[in-house]
Amino acid sequence: MKPLSHIRVLELGQVIAGTFAGMMLADLGAEVIKIEPPHGDLGRNPHIGYLRGESAIFLTFNRGKKSTVMNLKHPRGLAAFHDLVKVSDVVIDNFRPGATARIGADYETLSALNPGIVCCSVTGFGDTGPRRDMPSFDLIHQSLSGLLKVTGERGGEPARIGIPLADIGTPMFALSGLLAALVARQVTGRGQKVEVSMLESMTFLNTYDAVLYLNTGAVPEAWGTSHAYHVPWQAFATSDGHVVVATREEAFWRRYCEAIGMPELAEDPRYAENLARLEHRDELVAILEARMRERSSGEWMEVFLRLGVPSAPVNDLAQALLEPTIADTGAIVEVPYAPLGTLRMMANPLRLSEDDRTYSGPPILGEHTRQVLAEVAGYKADTIADLEREGAVGLLPPPGEGAG
């Protein structure tokens, strides 16, 4: 039994920000019913993350869910959704502010139907402020939050963090919030509304840099792979690639000096302690860069590992997935998905002793419409047929259509 197997989730979310939290809940055993409009989740667009005619984005963030097509703009489609709300625990959306109220899917409406419902809304900019109704994309939030200015080389151009951090990170905050609301419901008997904005989440990730600025006025800058407070802490070019070294403690610095055959650096007053190394950063790094180029990454890693120097090769993704900690520990799984046979995917990194770590594949558009309406909402076959004829709900699409 998975830990959330008693929880039913209705997901109105789309693409990444509205679907990642639902995927995490499904991984933990929740029944996640994905409520899709007739055209499907926008994340199904196969031209973005193209994978054999489908979208890797949709496939990634929707495993383990059930797809139910409902037209919430149709009165009977909305009524069917409301019937599902009455027997569910969580509703997730990533609509713009005010959108759920316009279609009758806001917390006030849904809590009147089910006082225990937890509604979680992921928005770009929250419910207030001048950007409230503006389009919301990951790059916008990386830029507004200051993250672009602390990413990239020192004195260089701003750089985007290579993954869609706002799209992925914000649902992680949402997940914490809705799980907290579910725990609180065990005491109060009532659900609540959980709100999280992408901009606030990304700005929050500035953590200690924000605290320093708010209390001293110091604005952080980009350091590339280097660190504002530790030297050496960066990537070094080798004869055939790059490795990173992180000598946060003095013991690690001394080991590093021994490893590179320059123990005298650890005794030099200019470099013996970190505060002195910070003062003489540029001259010291130039010495280390010249030395590191003399050997290959493999040669350096062999001696670093032997002497316990915190270090790593700079991997690309292919190399990362071959790391024994990943490749040999169940971090990559095969998930069934009929249109493509199977999908190789990353397992959820959470490891619970009572979790069997099995996954079902992402749904085809409308694959579970009839099943959900019959088994969850309790509708009879003729009622479902009427809803289909009226266009209030949808069906599994014909072969070759709508699968991706």
N, C-alpha and C positions, 0 to 999 in steps of 0.2 A: 504494500500500500504506500503510495506516495503521499507526502505531507499535506498537499492541498487537494487531495482527491474529493473532498467534501465541498469544494468551492466551485461555483458556476460563475463564469465571466462572460459578459456580452461586450464584444469589442467593436466599436464604431470607428476605430482608428485606421489611418492609412499610411502607406509608405514605410517610414522607419520610426519617427517620433511617436506615432500612435499605435505601433504594433510590437515594439521591442519588449515593453513591459508585459504584454499579453503572452509573448513567446516564453518569457521567463516563468510566468505563472503556469503555462502549459507544461513546461519542462518539469515543474514541481508537482504536476499531477492535476492541476485544475482543469475542469471542462471549460474550454474557451470557445465560445460560439462567435464566429466572425460574421458580423452583420454587414453585408456588402450591398452597394447599390447595383442596379441592373448591369452597369458597365464594369463593375468590379472595382477593387482597390486600385488606386492610381499606381501603386507599386508593381502591378502586374505588367506594366509596359515592358515588353521584351527588348526594346532598344536601349534600355538602361541596365547595364550588367548582363549583357546577352549571354545566355547559356543554353545552347541547343534549342533555340526557339522560345525560350522562357526568360524570365528576369531572375537573376541570382539574388537580387534584393528581395523580391517577394518570397522566393523559396527559402531564403535564410531566416526571415523574421516571422514566418507563419507556420512553421512546423508544429504539429500536434494540435492544430485548430480544426474546427468544423466551419465550413463555409455555408452560410444561409443567405440567399439573396432576398432582400426586402426593399421595397420602394417606400421609404418613410414619408414621402410626399403624397402618397396615396392614403386616404383615410383608413382603409382596411389593412394596409401594410403597417401603418403606425399602430393600429389597434393590436395587430399580431405581435409587434415589438413590445408593446405594453404588457401583453400577456406573458411574454418571456421575462420581463422585468419582475413581475410578481413572484417568480419562482427562482430568481437569481440573486447573486451576492454582490457583484461588481459590474459597473458599466464604465468603459474607458473610451475617451474620445480625444482627438486632437484638432477639433474644429476652431475656427476663429471665435472670439468672444461674441456671445449673442446668438450664435448659430443653433445651439441646442434648444434655446428657448423658442426660436422661430419654428422649429419642427416638432416641439413637444417632447424633447428628450433631455430637458434640463433637470437639475437635481430637485428643484421644488416640485416639479410635476411628477418625477419618478418616485420621490420619497413619499408622496401622498398615496401612491399605489403600493409601495413596499417600504415601510419605515426603516427596515434594516439595510436598504441598499446603500452601497458605497459608490459614489460617482467620482471618477478621477479624470480631470481635464488637463491636458498638456497644451499650453498655448505658446505663442511666440513671445509676446510681450506682456502678458497678464491682462487683467480687466480694465486697467486704468492707464493713463499716460498718452502722449501724442502719437505713439506708434501702435496703439492698441489694435487697429484694424489693418495694419500694413502686412504685406506678404512676408512670410517667415521662412528663412532658409539657413542652413548650417553656416555658410560663409558669413552671412550677415551677423550672426551671433558671435562667431569667433572674432569678427572685426570690432563690433560695438563693445564687447567685454574686455578688450585690451589684449586678448590672447595672440592676435597677429603680431603685435608689437614686441612680444617677448619670445617669439618663435623665429628662427632664422639666425643668420650669422651676426656677430657683433658689428654694429655699424652698417649692416646691410639692409636689403629690402625686407619688408614684412613677409612672412611665410605662413601659409595655411598648415595647420596640423594635418597630417596625411590621412587620418580617418575622420569621418563626420562626427566629431566629438560632441557637438551640441545635439545632433539627432540621436546619438546613442546614450550620451551621458544623462540627458534630461529624463528619459524614461526610467533610468536607474533610481533617480530621486523619486519619481512617481511611484515606482514599485515599493520603496520604503514607506512612502506615505500611505498607500492603500493597504499595505500589510498592517501598519500601525492602526489604521482605522478599523480593520477587521478584528484586531486584538481588542481595541476599545469597545467594539460592539458586544464582545462577550460579557462585558461588565454592564454597559448601559442598555443593551438591547436595541440600540439605534445605530444606523449608519451615519455617514457624513460626507461632505463634499471635500475632495482633495484637489488642490490646484497647484500647478507648478509651471513656471514660465522658463522658456529656453534661455532668455537673456539673463534672468536672475541666476539660473543654475550655472551658466558659464562664468558669470562674474564672481559667483561664490567660489569657483575653483581657483581663483587667484589667492585664496587662503592667506598665508603669512605675508605675501607681498601686499595684499590689501590692508592688512593690519599695520604693516610698516608705513604705508602711505598715509593711512588715516591718522596715524599718531606722530609721524615725522615729516610728511610731505615728500618723502623719497619716492620717485617714480622708477619702477623697475625697467631694465633694458634687456634686449636679447643678448644671449651669450652663446648661441650655437649649441654645441654639446658641452660647453664648459659650464662652470658653476660660479655664482657670485661669491660664494663663501668658502670654497675648497679648491686647492690646487695641489696636484693635478687631479682633475675630474673632467674627463673629456675623451673624445675620439682622437686617436693618433693614426696617421697614415703609416702603413708598413710597406715592405717591398712589393707586396701583392694585394693589398686591401687595407682594411682598417680594423683596429680593436679599440675598445673603450677601457679606461682604467679609472677606478673610483677609490681614492685613498683618503676616505673621510677621517680615519683615525691615524695617529702618528705611527702606530705599529705597522699599519699597512704601508705608509710612506717608506718606512725603513725596509720593509720586505721588497717593495718595488725597486728601491735603489739597488738592493742586492741582486734582484732578478735581472736588471739591465746591466749589471757589471759596473755600477758607478756608486759604490757605497759611500764615497767621499761626499756626495751631495747631501746625505743625511747628517753629516757633521759640519757642513758649511753653515755659519751663523745666518747667512742670507736665506737658507732653505731648511734649516733644521726644524722649525715649527711653522704651523700653517699660517699664522698671522704674518710671519716674515715672508713666506712664499707668496702670499697675496700681494705684499708690497713689491716683490720682485717677480711678479707673474710673467711678464713678457720675456725677460731674459732667461728664466728657468724653462719656460715652455719651449723656447727656441732650442735649448740644449737637448731637451727630451725628444723633440720632434726629429732632430738630426739622428739621435741614437735609435729611435724606433724604426726609422726607414732602413736600417741596416739588416733587418731580418724579416722573414715572412710572418704573416699572422699566425700560422700554425706553429712556427718555432717559438714565437713569443708566448702563445697560449700554453704550450707545453711547460715552460718554465714558470709561468704565472700560476698555473694550477698546482704545480708541485710545491711552490713556496707560499701558496695561500694568498695571492694578490687578487683583490676583487677586480675582475676583468671579464671581458666577453668579446667574441668576434662580432663585427657589425654584419648581421645576417640580412639577406633579403627574405621574402616570405617563404620561398621554396626551401631555403636553408633552415629557417625557423621551424618549419613543420617536420624537419628531419631531426631536430634536437631530441635526444632520448627522453627527456622529461615530457615531451609532447607525443612523440611517435610511439613510445613503448608503454604509455600509462593510461590508455583508453581515452585520450583527449580528442581523438578523431574517431567518429562513428559513421556507420552506414545506416541510412534512413530509407525505408521503402517509399517510392514515389512512382506510381504506375506509368505515367507518361514517359519517364526517363529510366525506368527500372529501379535504380537506387541512386541515392545522393550521398556523397561523402561530405560530412559536415563537422564542425567543431562541437564537441560535447559541452554542455553547461559546466563551467568550472566549479560550481558548488558541488561538494561531495558530502552527502548525508548518509549515515550508517544504515538507515532504513529505506533508502531510495535505490530502486533497481536500475536507474540510469538508462531506461529504454525510451525510445522516441518513435512517434509516428510521423509520417510525412506531411508536407503542406497540402492544403485542400485544393481541388479543382473548383473553379467558380460554380457555386450553387450545388455542390456535391451533396450537401447534407440538409438542404431545405426541407424536403419532405420528412426526413427522419426527425429533425429538431421540432418541426411543428406538430408531428404526431406524438413523439415521446416526451417532449418537454412541455409544450403548450397544451397537449391533450386534444388536438384537433382530429376530427374524423376525416376520412379520405375524401368525402364529398365536399367538405368545407375547404380542404386544401385545394381541391380541383377548382372550386369557385374562385379562390384567391389567385390561382395561376391564370385562369381565363381573364380575370379583371386586370392582370398586370400588377397586383399588389405584392406578389412574391414570385420568385423565379425558380427555375429548374436547373438540373445538370445540363450544360450546353451540349449540342450535338458534337460528335467526334470531330476533332480538329479545330473546334472553335472555343475560344475563351479559356483554354487550359493554362495560358501563361500571361 
